[in-house]
Amino acid sequence: MEEVKTSRSQLLAYILPMVVFLTLLALIAGVKNPNGGFWLSAPAYWIFPVQTLVCGGLLWWFRAEYEFQPTRRFIFSLAVATIVFLLWISPQAFLHFGRRVEGFNPAIFAVGSPAYWASLILRFARLVLVVPIVEEVFWRGFLLRYLIREDFSRVPFGTFSWLSFIVVTVAFALGHAMADWPAALITGGLYNLVAYRTKSLLSCALTHGITNLLLGLWIMQTGQWGFW
């Protein structure tokens, strides 16, 4: 009986943060009302902070269930993170596609005000900490192994199979906006490669986090809020 309970706890730990994250993300479209007040016309400004705190809390609650092996091959992870960052910004930065300025702009609050800094800090916490861990725990920690064996915890992290590689790569891409599908498809494959090379979930989260940190700094520099 204890073994079954542990298995269910692991399953919740790897899946529930992503389910909650996506549910709250879908809520943005569900409650958005251009004719309503600020909190309804721009719900991302309160849903994103809630998403950050709730999902961050879930990750902390389940922290003992995750197999965060020590980081390995840091230079490799850094190289992949940088390549992915350049890949995402290349249409606007190098190929002269239209700028993506519509999105989460913290300057909607008075710059320098407590609301501005709270919004910006929580936005970076979501981008650099919560999103990378939630996604890597689910995509690489869970699904990449689950597609090899239903009892995924018995599959060593970083085990390769063509089925899991293809399904996770494609599913990861489809989880992003259509405009980002080409970049997300390559990104999914590269992040899988990090899992295979490092055998470390922590290395995957670190790679993803560095990518997002670089992207966040670039967004602040260029004002292309659509990349959030």
MOUR-V621254 format. One line per field, one symbol per residue. ss: DSSP state (~ for helix, > for strand, _ for the rest). Layout:
BEGIN
ss=???
END
This chain:
BEGIN
ss=_~~~~~~~~~~~~~~~~~~~~~~~~~~~~~~______~~~~__~~~~~~~~~~~~~~~~~~_~~~________~~~~~~~~~~~~~~~~~~~~____________~~~_____~~~~~~~~~~~~~~~~~~~~~~~~~~~~~~~~~_____~~~_______~~~~~~~~~~~~~___~~~~~~~~~~~~~~~~~~~~~__~~~~~~~~~~~~~~~~~~~~~~__~~~_
END
